[in-house]
Amino acid sequence: MAWRVLEHDGKSWNVSLAAERRPNSPQWNLVFSFRTSTAGQRSIWAAYPLASSSKAALFAQADRISDKELLQLLSDQLT
């Protein structure tokens, strides 16, 4: 299930979020997945510059990220 649905360049994008922790790091990093329902379109994964030692705190901070910021992140990945 999508966390958010955004419209960009005439396409609908399902946005999901995840937390990843790199080896030997106590910090969780926020990562977004952008998927469109268009056949043959690949998923786009993009790291967001937000980290926390708590996954719950990271997800709470993610709720405050605006659609505009997410659209900019997606746009940056598409160019």
C-alpha positions in Angstrom: 0.0 0.0 0.0 1.2 3.5 -0.8 2.1 5.9 1.9 1.3 8.8 -0.4 0.2 9.2 -4.0 1.7 12.1 -5.9 1.1 13.5 -9.4 4.1 14.4 -11.5 4.4 15.1 -15.2 1.0 13.5 -15.9 1.7 10.3 -14.0 0.5 9.1 -10.6 3.3 7.9 -8.3 2.9 5.7 -5.3 5.4 6.7 -2.6 6.5 4.3 0.1 9.1 4.8 2.7 11.7 2.6 4.4 14.5 2.9 6.9 17.9 1.4 6.2 20.9 1.1 8.4 24.3 0.7 7.0 26.8 -1.7 8.5 28.6 -0.4 11.6 26.2 2.6 11.9 23.8 3.3 14.7 21.7 5.6 12.5 18.7 4.7 10.4 18.4 6.6 7.1 15.2 7.4 5.3 14.7 6.1 1.8 11.7 6.6 -0.5 10.4 4.3 -3.2 8.5 5.9 -6.1 6.4 3.6 -8.3 4.0 4.4 -11.1 1.4 2.0 -12.5 2.7 2.5 -16.0 3.8 -0.8 -17.5 7.5 -1.2 -17.9 8.3 1.8 -15.6 11.0 1.0 -13.1 10.8 1.8 -9.4 12.9 4.7 -8.2 14.6 4.5 -4.8 16.0 7.7 -3.4 17.7 8.5 -0.1 16.4 11.4 1.8 18.8 13.4 4.0 17.3 12.5 7.3 18.7 10.1 9.9 17.9 9.0 13.4 18.9 6.3 15.9 15.2 5.4 16.2 13.1 4.1 13.3 10.0 5.3 15.0 11.4 8.8 15.3 12.5 8.7 11.7 9.1 7.7 10.4 7.5 10.4 12.6 9.8 13.0 11.0 8.9 11.6 7.5 5.3 12.4 8.1 6.3 16.1 8.2 7.9 16.0 4.8 5.8 18.0 2.3 4.5 16.7 -1.0 6.5 19.5 -2.6 9.7 18.2 -1.1 8.9 14.6 -2.3 8.1 15.9 -5.8 11.5 17.7 -5.9 13.3 14.5 -4.8 11.5 12.5 -7.5 12.2 15.2 -10.1 15.9 15.1 -9.2 16.0 11.3 -9.7 14.3 11.5 -13.1 16.8 14.0 -14.5 
